[in-house]
């Protein structure tokens, strides 16, 4: 694993007129599978595992979840038994095949029960498994434990900066960043989910801080949805910078940054760090 991840200066022709200095924090280069915030958010939950008397780890995800793959790969490397609770039917797809290759036991749960994370049904279906001995990692690795590893991102940035920009799903990554930021530095979140107007409240609850803003108008139709406009912009960006993007998170974040820059959101002379949150294993733009 490559830690700390590199900080790379990025020049893009559309940004030249605005007199800003832009860097990419390349968390996508941490590991081919366990990359980006999938590693960062898992770190705090792993600390809880090793501090407790657990036999394994259990987490949740959809049929194409990068989170499931990452947790399975981490568990394999550390020799920890792992269980993945899959929303709906288990389909034959590369994501779940990879999780199984890493030794993760996959258990399907119907969508209604999954929504409530009802462990009592699992206990009835699999009486041979002592679920109380498994450390539960929330879907996406969220929560206060998930913030712990994200906080270290700021420590790894050796130069002073004015803004840090990140895509947001659960909001955990941005909360981790905000929690340790100087009051002089501002965090910008780009929600990839449609209708998620609770992120700001959630992050304030976790951090008790105000030096951030979440933009909710760049979801392009919702989670994992995309448009020709987004893909065209992302491909042009990748061709000129050689930085790969995924269509679920980072493409939307870079597109939003590009628009906000043109709208005058970032003052001239600003130094801005864009966080690459990974996601390339299962959703690359090609």
QUIRA-V651547 format. One record per backbone hydrogen bond with DSSP energy under -1.0 kcal/mol. NH is the residue of the N-H (numbers start at 1). CO is the residue of the C=O. E is the energy in kcal/mol with one decimal. If there is no record, write none. Layout:
<<NH & CO & E> <NH & CO & E>>
This chain:
<<2 & 30 & -2.7> <8 & 24 & -2.9> <10 & 22 & -2.7> <15 & 12 & -2.4> <18 & 15 & -1.7> <19 & 16 & -1.1> <21 & 270 & -2.8> <23 & 272 & -2.7> <24 & 8 & -3.3> <25 & 274 & -2.8> <26 & 6 & -2.7> <27 & 25 & -2.0> <29 & 26 & -1.7> <30 & 27 & -1.3> <35 & 33 & -1.7> <36 & 27 & -3.0> <37 & 277 & -1.1> <38 & 35 & -1.4> <40 & 36 & -1.6> <41 & 37 & -2.8> <43 & 39 & -1.6> <46 & 42 & -2.3> <47 & 43 & -1.9> <48 & 44 & -1.6> <49 & 45 & -1.8> <50 & 46 & -2.5> <51 & 47 & -1.7> <52 & 48 & -1.3> <54 & 52 & -1.0> <55 & 133 & -3.7> <56 & 133 & -1.2> <57 & 81 & -2.2> <58 & 135 & -2.5> <59 & 83 & -2.3> <61 & 85 & -2.0> <65 & 62 & -1.5> <69 & 65 & -1.3> <70 & 66 & -2.5> <71 & 67 & -2.6> <72 & 68 & -2.4> <73 & 69 & -2.4> <74 & 70 & -2.6> <75 & 71 & -2.7> <76 & 72 & -2.2> <77 & 73 & -2.2> <78 & 74 & -2.0> <80 & 75 & -2.8> <83 & 57 & -2.2> <84 & 105 & -3.0> <85 & 59 & -3.1> <86 & 107 & -2.6> <87 & 61 & -2.0> <88 & 109 & -2.9> <93 & 91 & -1.0> <97 & 93 & -2.4> <98 & 94 & -2.2> <99 & 95 & -1.9> <100 & 96 & -2.4> <101 & 97 & -2.4> <102 & 98 & -1.6> <103 & 100 & -1.9> <104 & 99 & -2.1> <105 & 82 & -2.5> <107 & 84 & -2.8> <109 & 86 & -2.3> <114 & 110 & -2.9> <115 & 111 & -2.2> <116 & 112 & -1.0> <117 & 114 & -1.4> <118 & 113 & -1.7> <119 & 117 & -1.1> <123 & 119 & -2.2> <124 & 120 & -1.6> <125 & 121 & -2.3> <126 & 122 & -2.7> <129 & 126 & -1.9> <131 & 129 & -1.3> <133 & 130 & -1.9> <134 & 131 & -1.7> <135 & 56 & -2.8> <137 & 58 & -3.1> <141 & 138 & -2.6> <147 & 143 & -1.0> <151 & 147 & -1.7> <153 & 150 & -1.3> <156 & 152 & -1.3> <157 & 154 & -1.3> <162 & 271 & -2.8> <163 & 271 & -1.6> <164 & 186 & -1.8> <165 & 273 & -2.8> <166 & 188 & -2.6> <168 & 190 & -2.7> <175 & 171 & -2.2> <176 & 172 & -2.4> <177 & 173 & -2.1> <178 & 174 & -3.0> <179 & 175 & -2.2> <180 & 177 & -1.1> <185 & 182 & -1.9> <186 & 162 & -2.4> <187 & 211 & -2.0> <188 & 164 & -2.8> <189 & 213 & -3.1> <190 & 166 & -2.2> <191 & 215 & -2.6> <192 & 168 & -2.4> <197 & 195 & -1.6> <202 & 198 & -2.5> <203 & 199 & -2.8> <204 & 200 & -2.3> <205 & 201 & -2.1> <206 & 202 & -1.9> <207 & 203 & -2.3> <208 & 204 & -2.7> <212 & 210 & -2.1> <213 & 187 & -1.7> <215 & 189 & -3.1> <222 & 219 & -1.3> <225 & 222 & -2.2> <231 & 227 & -2.3> <232 & 228 & -2.6> <233 & 229 & -2.1> <234 & 230 & -2.7> <235 & 231 & -2.5> <236 & 232 & -1.9> <237 & 233 & -2.5> <238 & 234 & -2.6> <239 & 235 & -2.4> <240 & 236 & -1.8> <241 & 237 & -1.9> <242 & 238 & -2.6> <247 & 283 & -1.5> <251 & 246 & -2.4> <253 & 249 & -1.9> <254 & 250 & -2.6> <255 & 251 & -2.3> <256 & 252 & -2.3> <257 & 253 & -2.5> <258 & 254 & -2.5> <259 & 255 & -2.2> <260 & 256 & -2.9> <261 & 257 & -2.6> <262 & 258 & -1.7> <263 & 259 & -1.5> <264 & 261 & -1.4> <265 & 260 & -2.6> <269 & 19 & -3.6> <270 & 267 & -1.6> <272 & 21 & -3.1> <273 & 163 & -2.4> <274 & 23 & -3.4> <275 & 165 & -3.0> <276 & 25 & -2.5> <285 & 245 & -2.1>>
